[in-house]
Amino acid sequence: MYKSFIAAVIICMLFLFSCVSTPKGKPAKITLSAVDAQLKTTGNLVYEEGPDRDNIGWWEKEDDEIIWTFDVADAGEYKVTVKIACDPQFAGSTVGVTVAGETLPFKVPDTGDWSAFIDVEVGSVKLDVGSQTLVVKGITLANRFFGNLQAVVLQK
C-alpha cells in the first residue's frame, strides 16, 4: 500500500510539472497584454476596453510610459513584436521598446483605423532568466497621437 501511495504521488508530480513547463520543441512565448500594463502618464494615456478595443489609447505625450514587469523562465534571444493600431492621419511617430538595457525603435504604421491592430516586429533582444521590466515610450510624435497599443509579444 505504501508503494502504491508513493507511485501515485510521483505520477501526480510528473503530471503537474508537464503542465507548467514548456514542451520540448515549442518556443517560449511571453505575451504582455494592455490590461496588465502599468501606465505612467502626464496626459490622457488610458486602458480602453470594449468592442474592437482592449488597448492602451489616448497616447499623446512623449514622456508617457507603458510598463510591464514579467518573469523569464527560459533565457535566450527573443523576437519582440508589438500589436498596434493607428488611424492614417496620425501614423509615422517613432516609439521605443526598452528591455534588458536595449531600446528597439520603430515607426508606427498606418493600419487603417484605431481598431485595426497589426503585428509589427521591432527587433530582438537577449533575455536572462528572472524578473524583467519592459517599457514602451514615445520617441518622436508625428501628429497628436502615437497609436493604440494592444500587446507586446516576446517569442523565442
C-alpha positions as CSV (number, residue, x, y, z in Angstrom):
1,M,0.0,0.0,0.0
2,Y,2.9,2.4,0.8
3,K,4.5,1.7,-2.6
4,S,1.1,2.5,-4.3
5,F,0.9,5.8,-2.5
6,I,4.5,6.7,-3.5
7,A,3.8,5.8,-7.1
8,A,0.6,7.9,-7.1
9,V,2.5,10.9,-5.7
10,I,5.2,10.6,-8.3
11,I,2.7,10.3,-11.2
12,C,0.9,13.4,-9.9
13,M,4.1,15.3,-9.6
14,L,5.2,14.4,-13.2
15,F,1.8,15.4,-14.4
16,L,2.0,18.8,-12.7
17,F,5.5,19.5,-14.0
18,S,4.5,18.6,-17.5
19,C,1.6,21.2,-17.3
20,V,3.8,24.1,-16.2
21,S,6.9,23.6,-18.3
22,T,7.4,24.5,-21.9
23,P,7.2,21.3,-24.1
24,K,10.3,20.5,-26.0
25,G,10.2,21.9,-29.5
26,K,7.7,24.6,-28.6
27,P,9.2,28.1,-28.5
28,A,8.9,30.2,-25.3
29,K,6.4,33.0,-25.7
30,I,5.6,35.8,-23.3
31,T,2.5,38.0,-24.1
32,L,2.3,41.3,-22.3
33,S,-1.4,42.5,-22.6
34,A,-2.6,46.1,-22.4
35,V,-4.9,45.3,-19.4
36,D,-1.8,44.2,-17.4
37,A,0.3,47.3,-18.1
38,Q,1.2,49.9,-15.6
39,L,0.7,53.4,-17.0
40,K,2.9,56.4,-16.2
41,T,1.4,59.5,-17.7
42,T,1.2,63.3,-17.6
43,G,-1.6,63.2,-20.2
44,N,-4.6,61.1,-21.0
45,L,-3.0,57.7,-21.5
46,V,-5.6,55.1,-20.5
47,Y,-6.5,51.5,-20.9
48,E,-9.6,51.2,-23.2
49,E,-12.0,48.3,-23.3
50,G,-15.0,47.4,-25.3
51,P,-15.7,46.3,-28.9
52,D,-12.6,46.3,-31.0
53,R,-10.5,47.7,-28.2
54,D,-8.7,46.1,-25.2
55,N,-5.8,48.5,-25.7
56,I,-3.9,51.5,-24.3
57,G,-5.1,54.6,-26.1
58,W,-5.1,58.4,-25.9
59,W,-1.3,58.2,-26.1
60,E,-0.2,61.7,-26.9
61,K,2.8,62.5,-24.7
62,E,6.4,61.6,-25.4
63,D,7.1,61.1,-21.7
64,D,4.2,58.7,-21.2
65,E,5.4,55.2,-20.3
66,I,3.7,51.8,-20.7
67,I,5.4,49.4,-18.3
68,W,5.3,45.6,-17.7
69,T,7.2,43.6,-15.2
70,F,7.4,39.9,-16.0
71,D,9.4,36.8,-15.3
72,V,11.5,34.9,-17.9
73,A,11.9,31.2,-17.3
74,D,13.9,30.4,-20.4
75,A,16.9,32.6,-21.2
76,G,17.8,33.4,-24.8
77,E,17.2,35.6,-27.8
78,Y,13.5,36.8,-28.1
79,K,11.9,38.4,-31.1
80,V,9.9,41.5,-30.0
81,T,6.6,42.2,-31.7
82,V,4.1,44.9,-30.9
83,K,0.4,44.7,-31.7
84,I,-0.6,48.3,-32.6
85,A,-3.3,50.2,-34.5
86,C,-3.2,53.8,-35.9
87,D,-5.5,56.0,-37.9
88,P,-3.9,57.1,-41.2
89,Q,-3.7,60.8,-40.3
90,F,-1.6,60.0,-37.2
91,A,0.8,57.4,-38.5
92,G,4.6,57.9,-38.6
93,S,5.5,58.5,-35.0
94,T,8.6,56.8,-33.6
95,V,8.2,54.6,-30.5
96,G,10.8,52.7,-28.5
97,V,10.5,49.4,-26.7
98,T,13.1,49.1,-23.9
99,V,14.0,45.9,-22.3
100,A,17.2,44.4,-20.9
101,G,19.0,47.7,-21.3
102,E,18.3,47.8,-25.1
103,T,15.9,50.2,-26.9
104,L,14.3,49.0,-30.1
105,P,12.8,51.9,-32.0
106,F,10.1,51.6,-34.7
107,K,7.8,53.7,-36.8
108,V,4.0,53.4,-36.0
109,P,2.4,52.3,-39.3
110,D,-0.9,53.4,-40.8
111,T,-3.2,50.4,-40.0
112,G,-6.3,52.0,-41.5
113,D,-8.2,52.6,-38.3
114,W,-7.8,52.9,-34.5
115,S,-9.1,49.3,-34.0
116,A,-7.2,47.6,-37.0
117,F,-4.4,46.0,-35.0
118,I,-1.4,44.6,-36.8
119,D,1.8,42.9,-35.6
120,V,4.9,44.9,-36.1
121,E,8.2,43.1,-35.5
122,V,10.6,45.6,-33.9
123,G,13.7,43.5,-33.4
124,S,15.2,41.0,-30.9
125,V,16.7,41.1,-27.5
126,K,18.6,38.7,-25.3
127,L,16.8,38.0,-22.0
128,D,18.2,36.3,-18.9
129,V,16.2,34.2,-16.5
130,G,14.4,36.2,-13.8
131,S,12.4,39.3,-13.4
132,Q,12.5,41.8,-16.3
133,T,10.9,45.2,-17.0
134,L,9.8,46.3,-20.5
135,V,8.9,49.9,-21.2
136,V,7.2,51.3,-24.3
137,K,7.6,55.0,-24.7
138,G,7.1,57.5,-27.5
139,I,10.3,59.0,-29.0
140,T,9.0,61.4,-31.7
141,L,5.4,62.4,-32.1
142,A,4.4,62.9,-35.7
143,N,0.8,64.1,-35.2
144,R,-1.1,64.3,-31.9
145,F,-1.3,60.6,-31.1
146,F,1.1,57.6,-31.1
147,G,-1.5,54.9,-31.7
148,N,-3.4,52.3,-29.8
149,L,-1.2,49.6,-28.2
150,Q,-2.8,46.2,-27.5
151,A,0.2,44.0,-26.6
152,V,3.9,43.2,-26.8
153,V,4.9,39.7,-27.6
154,L,8.3,38.2,-26.9
155,Q,8.9,34.9,-28.6
156,K,12.0,32.7,-28.7
